[in-house]
Amino acid sequence: MSGLTLPIPVEFNSLLNVFKSCFSKPQFKNFCQLTGGIILSSKSTVDHLSKVFVERDASSLNKFLTRSPWDENKVKTKLHRLLFKSTPNLNVFIGDDTLSEKPFAEVMEGASIHYSNLKKTYCNGHSIVTTAFYTPQGCIPYEAKVYFRKESAGQLQRQFQTKNQIMANILDSASSKHDFEYFVFDSWYSNNLILKKVKALGKKFITQIKSNRNVTIDRKKREIRNHYKNISLGNYTYKTIKGELFRYYETDGFINKIGTVRIIFCQMLIRENKEIQEWSQIYYLITNDMISPTEKIIETYLKRNSIEFFHREAKQQLGMDKYQIRSIRGIERNLFLVILTYVLLMLLNFLLMKRGIERQTIGELRLYLREDYYTNLLRKAKIINLSTKKHIAKNLAYAL
């Protein structure tokens, strides 16, 4: 029964063909099966993905992820070349991390306890350092690396790296491949290592700092929240940015081991009625961009939120956190294929927009490709016998 189901939808398959030279013929078939299956299947196990398109042996797909000698760096280089050629004006680079929860993964390599910002508690799983480039249509992921705690790294015989060291290495890689202007990130990465790395690369940073960070303003060194207490309401500037009302106060300050920075005390209006205005918590933004208008600095920092949307879409639509692979090599390769698939879907979106089709979400793009798949399946159904139809229907019911 092998070869009875349909090939991958043509528009997506043309993007996959860019990577054909990176694989042997059998490897490329497995590559297409997995990436295409990530899009069309609502399941994330190798066994389910083996039933999508041309029926393949699940063990072959599993070996492709865990033991096959294809070179991820070669594929990644080709992906980045395609990305920068297709979308050259990528000016804002974003850094963050996300948690892939694995509460029952006792035998999954590298899984350990990490803090979940979403649940505000500690959970078992993999912490993933992520980066992406901002576009008005949504961010395009650049890299995702699994962070291992020191004990996990030792068990896996890997050199231990902190999240900050991982992020610094990704910054080196991205900077060597593309000349972006800003690196935007939250307070977790606003430390000496990352800020110095950004400055050494000749880039501009925009980030938050925590309320207890010591800052020198007007020759007074104290926690920044204590500086904030001395700002009177009359000193705030009010501006509408991206349809929302903000108030801010800015000044220059000095941070030990970092140097002089521009500091912006910023709040957004979250509710207003006839009697009262309610403002968000105060954000302490710092940047080494000493020239650009304050509104531009705040607007650029707001672009950081797009990476949170990527995390949600990649998990809900492409199963980024639903893998059930035991070996860390398989987990890392699966994660890379999810990132690659997300990038290709974004590039497909740009191609469709050039044809006059409205911008679509990742979920809408999946439906678009599914419609193509099912349409061709119905056409093919006219020329195949009943037993074959039953076999295809059974496979698809299981896989999708």
C-alpha positions, -999 to 999 in steps of 0.1 A, spaced: 0 0 0 30 23 1 28 54 -21 -10 55 -22 -16 88 -5 -10 122 -20 22 142 -20 26 174 0 6 204 -12 25 220 -42 30 255 -27 46 242 4 65 215 -14 82 241 -36 97 256 -4 108 223 9 126 216 -24 151 244 -15 166 219 11 168 189 -12 206 191 -16 210 188 22 198 153 23 201 119 6 170 108 -12 155 87 17 164 114 42 146 141 21 115 119 19 115 117 57 122 154 60 92 162 38 70 137 56 77 153 90 75 190 81 44 185 60 29 163 88 36 190 114 13 213 93 -15 190 84 -18 166 114 -33 176 147 -12 149 163 26 152 171 38 116 175 60 100 149 36 72 145 8 96 135 30 116 112 41 84 94 5 80 80 3 114 64 11 117 26 30 87 14 28 60 41 62 55 57 76 33 84 74 50 118 108 36 127 124 52 97 111 86 108 122 80 143 158 72 131 157 103 109 152 123 141 175 104 165 203 88 145 204 98 108 236 116 99 221 147 82 237 180 91 213 204 110 237 233 106 237 229 68 199 230 67 198 259 91 223 279 70 201 273 39 170 283 59 186 316 70 198 325 35 162 319 22 148 340 51 171 370 46 167 369 8 129 369 10 126 394 38 157 417 38 144 445 59 145 428 93 156 456 117 144 443 152 157 411 167 138 397 198 150 374 225 129 355 250 124 319 263 94 296 267 87 264 286 77 231 271 59 214 299 64 176 303 48 167 337 51 130 332 84 128 313 104 108 337 125 92 310 128 122 286 164 133 284 171 168 296 138 174 312 140 191 346 122 216 369 118 252 355 98 282 366 67 288 345 58 325 341 24 315 328 15 294 358 36 312 383 50 280 396 77 254 389 70 227 363 88 198 347 99 201 311 124 218 288 132 255 289 138 268 254 157 300 246 141 316 215 149 344 192 130 360 162 129 389 138 100 412 139 78 419 108 45 437 107 29 404 97 43 387 129 77 376 140 98 351 121 117 327 144 155 326 140 167 301 166 155 280 195 179 262 218 171 239 247 186 250 280 199 223 303 205 226 340 240 218 351 231 183 363 213 175 331 242 188 309 266 166 329 244 135 324 242 142 286 280 149 285 275 184 272 292 216 282 270 236 306 258 270 294 235 294 312 206 309 293 225 342 290 255 323 274 231 306 250 215 340 241 249 356 236 260 329 212 227 333 192 234 370 191 268 364 176 253 341 150 224 364 140 247 395 138 271 377 115 243 368 91 222 400 91 227 436 99 198 444 123 196 476 144 179 467 177 179 438 201 148 438 223 143 416 253 128 415 288 143 420 322 156 384 325 183 391 299 191 427 310 224 417 326 260 427 321 268 398 298 240 404 273 242 442 273 279 442 268 275 417 240 250 439 222 272 469 225 303 450 213 283 439 182 275 476 175 238 471 181 212 490 201 194 474 230 160 482 244 150 463 275 134 464 309 153 464 342 139 451 375 126 476 401 155 467 425 183 475 400 207 501 413 209 531 390 227 564 394 206 595 384 217 630 392 246 616 413 222 596 435 227 558 434 197 538 445 171 513 434 153 526 403 119 522 420 131 548 446 140 572 417 104 567 403 89 579 436 104 613 431 87 619 397 58 642 399 28 638 375 35 672 360 68 659 346 51 631 325 47 634 287 15 619 273 15 603 238 -7 579 218 15 550 205 0 522 183 -35 533 193 -28 532 231 -22 562 255 11 562 273 27 585 298 64 585 303 93 604 319 129 600 306 163 609 318 199 597 316 214 574 342 245 553 349 245 516 356 277 499 370 296 479 344 272 491 317 278 528 316 255 557 307 220 547 294 188 564 286 160 555 311 123 557 303 97 554 331 66 543 312 30 534 318 0 525 295 -36 536 302 -56 504 307 -90 517 318 -107 551 318 -141 564 329 -155 598 339 -139 598 373 -106 579 372 -78 568 349 -61 535 357 -26 530 345 -5 498 341 24 489 363 55 510 357 80 498 332 116 508 336 130 508 301 167 513 293 185 517 260 218 528 245 200 546 217 205 582 230 191 599 199 158 584 186 125 599 198 111 584 229 79 573 211 101 552 187 119 536 216 86 526 233 70 514 200 101 493 192 100 477 227 63 468 222 74 447 192 88 422 217 52 410 223 52 394 189 75 366 201 48 356 227 24 352 198 49 330 180 52 308 212 15 304 213 10 297 176 39 272 174 25 253 204 -12 254 195 -8 249 157 25 231 152 29 211 184 61 227 195 55 214 231 37 182 223 66 160 212 70 125 228 106 118 220 129 104 246 164 112 232 176 148 234 189 147 199 155 138 186 139 165 207 163 191 194 158 180 158 121 180 162 122 215 176 143 227 147 118 212 122 90 231 139 110 263 137 118 256 100 81 248 93 70 281 110 94 301 89 83 285 57 47 291 65 55 328 71 73 330 38 44 313 21 21 339 37 43 367 21 40 350 -13 2 348 -10 0 384 0 19 394 -31 -9 377 -51 -35 398 -33 -46 373 -7 -51 388 27 -26 381 55 -33 348 73 -25 334 107 -5 301 110 -38 284 118 -54 298 86 -24 288 65 -28 252 78 -64 252 67 -54 267 33 -30 238 28 -54 212 41 -80 224 16 -54 219 -12 -47 184 1 -83 173 4 -92 188 -30 -65 167 -47 -75 137 -26 -111 139 -39 -99 141 -75 -76 111 -71 -105 91 -55 -122 89 -88 -94 66 -103 -86 43 -74 -104 12 -63 -125 8 -32 -100 -11 -10 -74 15 -16 -99 43 -7 -106 25 25 -69 22 33 -63 59 27 -93 69 47 -82 48 76 -47 63 75 -59 98 73 -85 93 101 -56 82 123 -30 107 112 -51 139 110 
